[in-house]
């Protein structure tokens, strides 16, 4: 039981929104890196009903002398990828809505959830996608793991090879979450105790930890998790484990952070929300440091679990999490 284990780019592209050719931006990257064909729709055999979306400027100056904008859409399986370049003069909620609605119309499996992570684009994306309700739930959330991985690849392999690339523009587009002041969890949701724990990475790769034995919770994609070593985590112990796990299932938990300055364990959720999970006492400071170093060595992977007591044979809830670099 779980507790016992504790596509190549096109040479030429025409933007469908206003027929402005923007092909030259992509020419330099074509032969260097396999990625998706801009504007081309190819659905995989298995398409998730949870999509991840980004609409933002890139560190590339277009033919019009302005920054290139792109719409990127993937799914929670990471098998589907769609890229739509946009000239800056057509970036608005109306055109974004058109792009998404046309894609949904073609999709063999319609999305039930669309997540986006950029606080700067909150208003535009929310307005653009509001017409999809109630069939599609729009969630501001940093639980967009496959989108982050795709963006990392593009930042490394695509944009630097594009005509008009300017690394200084990248410094101007660092993630700005506008993190709010932390909230304290209601007493009814506070665990009586917790422990810093670790599981071998192998239990995730060989399937010992799976969606069938975690009860409540979510497992993020493990494609960039080390295959050996330890994945560090935190286990909460409480007689109210069921209530705590139920509440955590209702928020978009993104990662846990041990703040060594304030000596508090923080749960980050949604785009900018954070909660104080517990205090870090003097005897736990060293363990908190190990936890943070463990996240770094494991490429950001870590976990949170909830159970009634250290003697419990099953977890009530389990979340495999990942903290990404903010510079996307």
C-alpha atoms as a printed R data frame, in Angstrom:
    type eleno elety resid chain resno       x      y       z
1   ATOM     1    CA   UNK     A     1   0.000  0.000   0.000
2   ATOM     2    CA   UNK     A     2   1.023  3.574  -0.580
3   ATOM     3    CA   UNK     A     3   1.753  4.490   3.030
4   ATOM     4    CA   UNK     A     4   3.955  1.468   3.273
5   ATOM     5    CA   UNK     A     5   6.133  2.687   0.431
6   ATOM     6    CA   UNK     A     6   6.109  6.301   1.505
7   ATOM     7    CA   UNK     A     7   6.530 18.552 -35.243
8   ATOM     8    CA   UNK     A     8   8.520 20.278 -36.946
9   ATOM     9    CA   UNK     A     9   7.896 23.971 -37.738
10  ATOM    10    CA   UNK     A    10   6.596 25.326 -41.081
11  ATOM    11    CA   UNK     A    11   8.770 27.405 -43.413
12  ATOM    12    CA   UNK     A    12   5.791 29.557 -44.174
13  ATOM    13    CA   UNK     A    13   2.721 30.537 -42.153
14  ATOM    14    CA   UNK     A    14  -0.182 32.832 -42.829
15  ATOM    15    CA   UNK     A    15  -2.168 34.152 -39.906
16  ATOM    16    CA   UNK     A    16  -5.841 33.363 -40.490
17  ATOM    17    CA   UNK     A    17  -7.140 36.280 -38.478
18  ATOM    18    CA   UNK     A    18  -5.888 39.010 -40.792
19  ATOM    19    CA   UNK     A    19  -3.931 37.223 -43.543
20  ATOM    20    CA   UNK     A    20  -0.633 38.749 -42.429
21  ATOM    21    CA   UNK     A    21   2.302 36.417 -43.223
22  ATOM    22    CA   UNK     A    22   4.553 35.867 -40.193
23  ATOM    23    CA   UNK     A    23   6.568 32.967 -41.600
24  ATOM    24    CA   UNK     A    24  10.022 34.511 -41.330
25  ATOM    25    CA   UNK     A    25   9.913 34.436 -37.539
26  ATOM    26    CA   UNK     A    26   9.893 30.636 -37.567
27  ATOM    27    CA   UNK     A    27  12.317 29.897 -40.428
28  ATOM    28    CA   UNK     A    28  15.479 29.798 -38.296
29  ATOM    29    CA   UNK     A    29  13.952 27.314 -35.851
30  ATOM    30    CA   UNK     A    30  12.603 24.851 -38.411
31  ATOM    31    CA   UNK     A    31  15.587 22.555 -38.811
32  ATOM    32    CA   UNK     A    32  16.822 22.899 -35.248
33  ATOM    33    CA   UNK     A    33  14.039 21.475 -33.129
34  ATOM    34    CA   UNK     A    34  10.987 19.284 -33.485
35  ATOM    35    CA   UNK     A    35   7.866 21.153 -32.379
36  ATOM    36    CA   UNK     A    36   4.300 21.659 -33.578
37  ATOM    37    CA   UNK     A    37   3.362 23.227 -36.897
38  ATOM    38    CA   UNK     A    38   1.825 26.657 -36.213
39  ATOM    39    CA   UNK     A    39  -1.888 26.682 -36.954
40  ATOM    40    CA   UNK     A    40  -2.070 22.939 -37.639
41  ATOM    41    CA   UNK     A    41  -4.594 20.879 -35.655
42  ATOM    42    CA   UNK     A    42  -3.683 17.245 -34.982
43  ATOM    43    CA   UNK     A    43  -5.617 15.476 -32.243
44  ATOM    44    CA   UNK     A    44  -4.056 12.393 -30.598
45  ATOM    45    CA   UNK     A    45  -5.957  9.142 -30.137
46  ATOM    46    CA   UNK     A    46  -6.385  9.957 -26.453
47  ATOM    47    CA   UNK     A    47  -7.342 13.562 -25.733
48  ATOM    48    CA   UNK     A    48  -7.878 14.724 -22.168
49  ATOM    49    CA   UNK     A    49 -10.929 16.804 -21.261
50  ATOM    50    CA   UNK     A    50  -8.661 19.095 -19.202
51  ATOM    51    CA   UNK     A    51  -6.852 21.687 -21.306
52  ATOM    52    CA   UNK     A    52  -4.079 24.172 -20.486
53  ATOM    53    CA   UNK     A    53  -3.877 27.551 -22.231
54  ATOM    54    CA   UNK     A    54  -1.405 30.403 -22.501
55  ATOM    55    CA   UNK     A    55  -1.768 33.631 -24.466
56  ATOM    56    CA   UNK     A    56   1.197 35.937 -24.064
57  ATOM    57    CA   UNK     A    57   3.986 37.839 -25.789
58  ATOM    58    CA   UNK     A    58   7.287 36.103 -26.531
59  ATOM    59    CA   UNK     A    59  10.847 37.464 -26.532
60  ATOM    60    CA   UNK     A    60  10.734 37.874 -30.307
61  ATOM    61    CA   UNK     A    61  10.224 41.004 -32.404
62  ATOM    62    CA   UNK     A    62   7.909 40.348 -35.340
63  ATOM    63    CA   UNK     A    63   8.000 41.699 -38.854
64  ATOM    64    CA   UNK     A    64   5.815 44.601 -37.740
65  ATOM    65    CA   UNK     A    65   8.455 45.695 -35.216
66  ATOM    66    CA   UNK     A    66   6.352 44.555 -32.274
67  ATOM    67    CA   UNK     A    67   6.560 41.581 -29.937
68  ATOM    68    CA   UNK     A    68   5.262 38.256 -31.184
69  ATOM    69    CA   UNK     A    69   2.211 36.872 -29.392
70  ATOM    70    CA   UNK     A    70   1.255 33.197 -29.303
71  ATOM    71    CA   UNK     A    71  -1.646 31.118 -28.122
72  ATOM    72    CA   UNK     A    72  -0.470 27.740 -26.808
73  ATOM    73    CA   UNK     A    73  -2.960 25.008 -25.905
74  ATOM    74    CA   UNK     A    74  -2.159 21.537 -24.610
75  ATOM    75    CA   UNK     A    75  -3.971 18.952 -22.503
76  ATOM    76    CA   UNK     A    76  -3.311 17.239 -19.177
77  ATOM    77    CA   UNK     A    77  -1.894 14.183 -20.980
78  ATOM    78    CA   UNK     A    78   0.645 16.340 -22.806
79  ATOM    79    CA   UNK     A    79  -0.050 14.569 -26.101
80  ATOM    80    CA   UNK     A    80  -2.018 17.364 -27.765
81  ATOM    81    CA   UNK     A    81  -0.334 20.651 -28.688
82  ATOM    82    CA   UNK     A    82  -1.713 23.575 -30.630
83  ATOM    83    CA   UNK     A    83   0.127 26.793 -31.477
84  ATOM    84    CA   UNK     A    84  -1.412 29.938 -32.942
85  ATOM    85    CA   UNK     A    85   0.873 32.946 -33.576
86  ATOM    86    CA   UNK     A    86  -0.883 36.316 -33.304
87  ATOM    87    CA   UNK     A    87   0.193 39.728 -34.568
88  ATOM    88    CA   UNK     A    88   0.062 42.139 -31.654
89  ATOM    89    CA   UNK     A    89  -2.665 44.254 -33.279
90  ATOM    90    CA   UNK     A    90  -5.211 41.410 -33.069
91  ATOM    91    CA   UNK     A    91  -4.576 40.333 -29.478
92  ATOM    92    CA   UNK     A    92  -7.908 40.753 -27.705
93  ATOM    93    CA   UNK     A    93 -10.565 38.666 -25.982
94  ATOM    94    CA   UNK     A    94 -12.689 38.413 -29.127
95  ATOM    95    CA   UNK     A    95  -9.960 36.837 -31.254
96  ATOM    96    CA   UNK     A    96  -8.789 34.579 -28.437
97  ATOM    97    CA   UNK     A    97 -12.366 33.353 -28.031
98  ATOM    98    CA   UNK     A    98 -12.505 32.638 -31.760
99  ATOM    99    CA   UNK     A    99  -9.284 30.597 -31.653
100 ATOM   100    CA   UNK     A   100 -10.493 28.487 -28.708
101 ATOM   101    CA   UNK     A   101 -14.036 27.996 -29.966
102 ATOM   102    CA   UNK     A   102 -12.828 26.841 -33.393
103 ATOM   103    CA   UNK     A   103 -10.472 24.353 -31.758
104 ATOM   104    CA   UNK     A   104 -13.199 23.004 -29.468
105 ATOM   105    CA   UNK     A   105 -15.507 22.622 -32.456
106 ATOM   106    CA   UNK     A   106 -12.983 20.294 -34.104
107 ATOM   107    CA   UNK     A   107 -12.034 18.374 -30.964
108 ATOM   108    CA   UNK     A   108 -13.274 14.762 -30.729
109 ATOM   109    CA   UNK     A   109 -13.355 15.093 -26.944
110 ATOM   110    CA   UNK     A   110 -14.566 18.483 -25.713
111 ATOM   111    CA   UNK     A   111 -12.783 20.060 -22.732
112 ATOM   112    CA   UNK     A   112 -14.542 20.249 -19.395
113 ATOM   113    CA   UNK     A   113 -11.815 22.353 -17.785
114 ATOM   114    CA   UNK     A   114  -9.412 24.946 -19.225
115 ATOM   115    CA   UNK     A   115  -6.630 26.206 -16.954
116 ATOM   116    CA   UNK     A   116  -4.455 29.267 -17.426
117 ATOM   117    CA   UNK     A   117  -1.670 30.515 -15.160
118 ATOM   118    CA   UNK     A   118  -0.796 34.111 -16.072
119 ATOM   119    CA   UNK     A   119  -2.070 36.682 -13.603
120 ATOM   120    CA   UNK     A   120  -1.295 39.440 -16.111
121 ATOM   121    CA   UNK     A   121  -3.773 37.932 -18.594
122 ATOM   122    CA   UNK     A   122  -6.505 37.152 -16.069
123 ATOM   123    CA   UNK     A   123  -9.074 39.664 -17.313
124 ATOM   124    CA   UNK     A   124  -8.626 39.071 -21.023
125 ATOM   125    CA   UNK     A   125  -8.652 35.282 -20.795
126 ATOM   126    CA   UNK     A   126 -11.577 35.227 -18.366
127 ATOM   127    CA   UNK     A   127 -13.634 37.464 -20.647
128 ATOM   128    CA   UNK     A   128 -12.623 35.517 -23.747
129 ATOM   129    CA   UNK     A   129 -13.621 32.146 -22.312
130 ATOM   130    CA   UNK     A   130 -16.705 33.233 -20.359
131 ATOM   131    CA   UNK     A   131 -18.964 32.205 -23.252
132 ATOM   132    CA   UNK     A   132 -17.881 28.574 -22.823
133 ATOM   133    CA   UNK     A   133 -19.642 28.292 -19.446
134 ATOM   134    CA   UNK     A   134 -21.314 26.232 -18.085
135 ATOM   135    CA   UNK     A   135 -20.009 23.451 -20.341
136 ATOM   136    CA   UNK     A   136 -16.366 24.364 -19.685
137 ATOM   137    CA   UNK     A   137 -14.989 25.405 -16.289
138 ATOM   138    CA   UNK     A   138 -12.308 28.091 -16.521
139 ATOM   139    CA   UNK     A   139  -9.704 27.739 -13.769
140 ATOM   140    CA   UNK     A   140  -6.936 30.248 -13.015
141 ATOM   141    CA   UNK     A   141  -4.294 27.798 -11.847
142 ATOM   142    CA   UNK     A   142  -0.587 27.016 -11.940
143 ATOM   143    CA   UNK     A   143  -1.475 23.350 -12.208
144 ATOM   144    CA   UNK     A   144  -0.535 23.581 -15.894
145 ATOM   145    CA   UNK     A   145   2.417 21.214 -15.848
146 ATOM   146    CA   UNK     A   146   2.516 20.213 -19.511
147 ATOM   147    CA   UNK     A   147   2.173 23.822 -20.573
148 ATOM   148    CA   UNK     A   148   5.139 24.788 -18.370
149 ATOM   149    CA   UNK     A   149   7.244 21.982 -19.852
150 ATOM   150    CA   UNK     A   150   6.330 23.043 -23.384
151 ATOM   151    CA   UNK     A   151   7.162 26.683 -22.635
152 ATOM   152    CA   UNK     A   152  10.512 25.661 -21.154
153 ATOM   153    CA   UNK     A   153  11.316 23.790 -24.361
154 ATOM   154    CA   UNK     A   154  10.344 26.743 -26.526
155 ATOM   155    CA   UNK     A   155  12.358 29.145 -24.380
156 ATOM   156    CA   UNK     A   156  15.392 26.900 -24.792
157 ATOM   157    CA   UNK     A   157  15.108 25.605 -28.345
158 ATOM   158    CA   UNK     A   158  12.673 27.709 -30.392
159 ATOM   159    CA   UNK     A   159  12.721 31.399 -29.519
160 ATOM   160    CA   UNK     A   160  16.531 31.828 -29.493
161 ATOM   161    CA   UNK     A   161  16.604 30.470 -33.068
162 ATOM   162    CA   UNK     A   162  13.896 32.781 -34.360
163 ATOM   163    CA   UNK     A   163  14.579 35.934 -36.326
164 ATOM   164    CA   UNK     A   164  13.936 38.876 -34.042
165 ATOM   165    CA   UNK     A   165  14.809 37.086 -30.799
166 ATOM   166    CA   UNK     A   166  15.758 39.496 -28.014
167 ATOM   167    CA   UNK     A   167  16.802 37.955 -24.682
168 ATOM   168    CA   UNK     A   168  16.180 41.271 -22.916
169 ATOM   169    CA   UNK     A   169  12.482 40.917 -23.714
170 ATOM   170    CA   UNK     A   170  12.488 37.620 -21.854
171 ATOM   171    CA   UNK     A   171  13.529 39.414 -18.672
172 ATOM   172    CA   UNK     A   172  10.489 41.644 -19.060
173 ATOM   173    CA   UNK     A   173   8.084 38.702 -19.167
174 ATOM   174    CA   UNK     A   174   8.993 36.897 -15.953
175 ATOM   175    CA   UNK     A   175   5.980 35.436 -14.201
176 ATOM   176    CA   UNK     A   176   4.247 37.923 -11.941
177 ATOM   177    CA   UNK     A   177   1.821 36.087  -9.703
178 ATOM   178    CA   UNK     A   178   1.055 39.058  -7.463
179 ATOM   179    CA   UNK     A   179   1.025 36.626  -4.559
180 ATOM   180    CA   UNK     A   180  -1.462 37.635  -1.901
181 ATOM   181    CA   UNK     A   181  -0.856 37.774   1.817
182 ATOM   182    CA   UNK     A   182  -1.137 34.241   3.197
183 ATOM   183    CA   UNK     A   183  -4.381 33.146   4.789
184 ATOM   184    CA   UNK     A   184  -4.549 30.948   7.847
185 ATOM   185    CA   UNK     A   185  -6.421 27.719   7.465
186 ATOM   186    CA   UNK     A   186  -9.599 27.461   9.561
187 ATOM   187    CA   UNK     A   187  -9.003 25.535  12.753
188 ATOM   188    CA   UNK     A   188 -11.181 22.680  11.527
189 ATOM   189    CA   UNK     A   189  -8.756 22.174   8.626
190 ATOM   190    CA   UNK     A   190  -5.536 22.331  10.623
191 ATOM   191    CA   UNK     A   191  -3.789 19.027  11.238
192 ATOM   192    CA   UNK     A   192  -2.746 18.063  14.739
193 ATOM   193    CA   UNK     A   193   0.785 17.285  13.530
194 ATOM   194    CA   UNK     A   194   2.893 16.743  10.451
195 ATOM   195    CA   UNK     A   195   6.136 15.104   9.401
196 ATOM   196    CA   UNK     A   196   8.751 15.607   6.718
197 ATOM   197    CA   UNK     A   197   8.923 12.343   4.770
198 ATOM   198    CA   UNK     A   198  10.311 10.965   1.500
199 ATOM   199    CA   UNK     A   199   9.531  8.259  -1.043
200 ATOM   200    CA   UNK     A   200  11.896  6.690  -3.562
201 ATOM   201    CA   UNK     A   201  11.291  7.984  -7.080
202 ATOM   202    CA   UNK     A   202  10.880  4.401  -8.246
203 ATOM   203    CA   UNK     A   203   7.452  4.080  -6.597
204 ATOM   204    CA   UNK     A   204   6.099  6.708  -8.986
205 ATOM   205    CA   UNK     A   205   7.757  5.286 -12.081
206 ATOM   206    CA   UNK     A   206   6.762  1.661 -11.442
207 ATOM   207    CA   UNK     A   207   3.178  2.540 -10.546
208 ATOM   208    CA   UNK     A   208   3.188  1.692  -6.849
209 ATOM   209    CA   UNK     A   209   1.751  5.165  -6.349
210 ATOM   210    CA   UNK     A   210  -1.227  5.493  -8.669
211 ATOM   211    CA   UNK     A   211  -4.658  7.069  -8.890
212 ATOM   212    CA   UNK     A   212  -6.261  3.888  -7.532
213 ATOM   213    CA   UNK     A   213  -4.547  3.955  -4.127
214 ATOM   214    CA   UNK     A   214  -4.349  7.649  -3.240
215 ATOM   215    CA   UNK     A   215  -8.086  8.090  -2.551
216 ATOM   216    CA   UNK     A   216  -8.435 11.858  -2.940
217 ATOM   217    CA   UNK     A   217  -5.742 13.834  -4.714
218 ATOM   218    CA   UNK     A   218  -3.897 14.366  -7.993
219 ATOM   219    CA   UNK     A   219  -0.673 13.068  -9.498
220 ATOM   220    CA   UNK     A   220   1.133 15.542 -11.735
221 ATOM   221    CA   UNK     A   221   2.977 14.308 -14.864
222 ATOM   222    CA   UNK     A   222   6.270 12.597 -13.986
223 ATOM   223    CA   UNK     A   223   8.022 12.841 -17.369
224 ATOM   224    CA   UNK     A   224  10.747 15.099 -15.925
225 ATOM   225    CA   UNK     A   225  11.036 13.397 -12.544
226 ATOM   226    CA   UNK     A   226  14.405 11.742 -11.798
227 ATOM   227    CA   UNK     A   227  14.095  7.959 -11.963
228 ATOM   228    CA   UNK     A   228  16.283  7.427  -8.906
229 ATOM   229    CA   UNK     A   229  16.753  9.188  -5.607
230 ATOM   230    CA   UNK     A   230  14.170 10.522  -3.183
231 ATOM   231    CA   UNK     A   231  11.047 12.600  -3.630
232 ATOM   232    CA   UNK     A   232  10.499 14.631  -0.488
233 ATOM   233    CA   UNK     A   233   7.132 15.467   0.959
234 ATOM   234    CA   UNK     A   234   5.016 16.381   3.936
235 ATOM   235    CA   UNK     A   235   2.449 14.174   5.624
236 ATOM   236    CA   UNK     A   236  -0.339 15.685   7.702
237 ATOM   237    CA   UNK     A   237  -1.778 13.648  10.576
238 ATOM   238    CA   UNK     A   238  -5.293 14.413  11.774
239 ATOM   239    CA   UNK     A   239  -8.450 12.778  13.054
240 ATOM   240    CA   UNK     A   240 -10.165 15.140  10.608
241 ATOM   241    CA   UNK     A   241  -8.159 13.739   7.697
242 ATOM   242    CA   UNK     A   242 -11.253 13.248   5.547
243 ATOM   243    CA   UNK     A   243 -12.377 16.867   5.938
244 ATOM   244    CA   UNK     A   244  -8.865 18.180   5.277
245 ATOM   245    CA   UNK     A   245  -8.442 16.038   2.170
246 ATOM   246    CA   UNK     A   246 -11.893 17.041   0.915
247 ATOM   247    CA   UNK     A   247 -11.061 20.737   1.257
248 ATOM   248    CA   UNK     A   248  -7.712 20.294  -0.472
249 ATOM   249    CA   UNK     A   249  -9.447 18.532  -3.349
250 ATOM   250    CA   UNK     A   250 -11.541 21.648  -3.859
251 ATOM   251    CA   UNK     A   251  -8.619 24.029  -4.367
252 ATOM   252    CA   UNK     A   252  -5.960 23.993  -7.060
253 ATOM   253    CA   UNK     A   253  -2.945 23.050  -4.929
254 ATOM   254    CA   UNK     A   254   0.180 23.843  -6.926
255 ATOM   255    CA   UNK     A   255   3.122 23.436  -4.570
256 ATOM   256    CA   UNK     A   256   4.310 23.568  -0.948
257 ATOM   257    CA   UNK     A   257   7.066 25.835   0.252
258 ATOM   258    CA   UNK     A   258   8.972 25.824   3.517
259 ATOM   259    CA   UNK     A   259   9.615 29.499   4.271
260 ATOM   260    CA   UNK     A   260  12.731 29.427   6.405
261 ATOM   261    CA   UNK     A   261  12.546 33.155   7.150
262 ATOM   262    CA   UNK     A   262   9.029 33.190   8.573
263 ATOM   263    CA   UNK     A   263   9.350 29.550   9.689
264 ATOM   264    CA   UNK     A   264   6.053 28.581   8.117
265 ATOM   265    CA   UNK     A   265   4.924 25.866   5.762
266 ATOM   266    CA   UNK     A   266   2.966 27.445   2.910
267 ATOM   267    CA   UNK     A   267   0.476 25.861   0.528
268 ATOM   268    CA   UNK     A   268   0.268 27.693  -2.803
269 ATOM   269    CA   UNK     A   269  -2.892 27.306  -4.856
270 ATOM   270    CA   UNK     A   270  -4.664 28.787  -7.878
271 ATOM   271    CA   UNK     A   271  -2.509 31.594  -9.340
272 ATOM   272    CA   UNK     A   272  -1.699 33.729  -6.317
273 ATOM   273    CA   UNK     A   273  -3.362 32.253  -3.214
274 ATOM   274    CA   UNK     A   274  -1.312 30.897  -0.338
275 ATOM   275    CA   UNK     A   275  -2.203 29.408   3.025
276 ATOM   276    CA   UNK     A   276  -0.183 28.919   6.176
277 ATOM   277    CA   UNK     A   277  -0.196 25.183   6.691
278 ATOM   278    CA   UNK     A   278   1.817 25.007   9.911
279 ATOM   279    CA   UNK     A   279   4.723 26.543  11.760
280 ATOM   280    CA   UNK     A   280   8.285 25.260  11.559
281 ATOM   281    CA   UNK     A   281   9.713 24.680  15.022
282 ATOM   282    CA   UNK     A   282  13.404 24.769  15.864
283 ATOM   283    CA   UNK     A   283  13.805 20.964  15.783
284 ATOM   284    CA   UNK     A   284  12.198 20.931  12.297
285 ATOM   285    CA   UNK     A   285  14.313 23.663  10.727
286 ATOM   286    CA   UNK     A   286  16.963 21.259   9.463
287 ATOM   287    CA   UNK     A   287  14.274 18.975   8.007
288 ATOM   288    CA   UNK     A   288  12.672 21.973   6.293
289 ATOM   289    CA   UNK     A   289  16.019 22.819   4.687
290 ATOM   290    CA   UNK     A   290  16.384 19.227   3.499
291 ATOM   291    CA   UNK     A   291  12.847 19.377   2.088
292 ATOM   292    CA   UNK     A   292  13.636 22.491   0.033
293 ATOM   293    CA   UNK     A   293  16.968 21.092  -1.184
294 ATOM   294    CA   UNK     A   294  15.185 17.846  -2.040
295 ATOM   295    CA   UNK     A   295  12.730 19.737  -4.242
296 ATOM   296    CA   UNK     A   296  15.592 21.351  -6.119
297 ATOM   297    CA   UNK     A   297  17.455 18.093  -6.678
298 ATOM   298    CA   UNK     A   298  14.237 16.382  -7.805
299 ATOM   299    CA   UNK     A   299  13.497 19.006 -10.473
300 ATOM   300    CA   UNK     A   300  10.807 20.604  -8.321
301 ATOM   301    CA   UNK     A   301   8.870 17.410  -7.550
302 ATOM   302    CA   UNK     A   302   7.497 16.871  -4.043
303 ATOM   303    CA   UNK     A   303   4.276 15.656  -2.452
304 ATOM   304    CA   UNK     A   304   1.667 16.259   0.213
305 ATOM   305    CA   UNK     A   305  -0.249 13.453   1.887
306 ATOM   306    CA   UNK     A   306  -2.977 13.337   4.517
307 ATOM   307    CA   UNK     A   307  -3.762 10.455   6.864
308 ATOM   308    CA   UNK     A   308  -5.379  9.919  10.228
309 ATOM   309    CA   UNK     A   309  -2.259  8.780  12.092
310 ATOM   310    CA   UNK     A   310   1.288  7.461  11.553
311 ATOM   311    CA   UNK     A   311  -0.130  3.966  12.022
312 ATOM   312    CA   UNK     A   312  -2.710  4.305   9.224
313 ATOM   313    CA   UNK     A   313  -2.292  1.764   6.452
314 ATOM   314    CA   UNK     A   314  -3.819  4.019   3.801
315 ATOM   315    CA   UNK     A   315  -3.643  7.673   2.930
316 ATOM   316    CA   UNK     A   316  -6.790  9.776   2.871
317 ATOM   317    CA   UNK     A   317  -5.356 12.080   0.241
318 ATOM   318    CA   UNK     A   318  -2.170 12.415  -1.800
319 ATOM   319    CA   UNK     A   319  -0.926 15.168  -4.117
320 ATOM   320    CA   UNK     A   320   2.185 14.802  -6.254
321 ATOM   321    CA   UNK     A   321   3.248 18.395  -6.876
322 ATOM   322    CA   UNK     A   322   5.875 20.310  -8.777
323 ATOM   323    CA   UNK     A   323   7.281 23.800  -8.282
324 ATOM   324    CA   UNK     A   324   8.450 25.362 -11.541
325 ATOM   325    CA   UNK     A   325  10.917 28.115 -12.182
326 ATOM   326    CA   UNK     A   326   9.080 31.441 -12.341
327 ATOM   327    CA   UNK     A   327  10.971 32.700 -15.386
328 ATOM   328    CA   UNK     A   328   8.616 31.653 -18.175
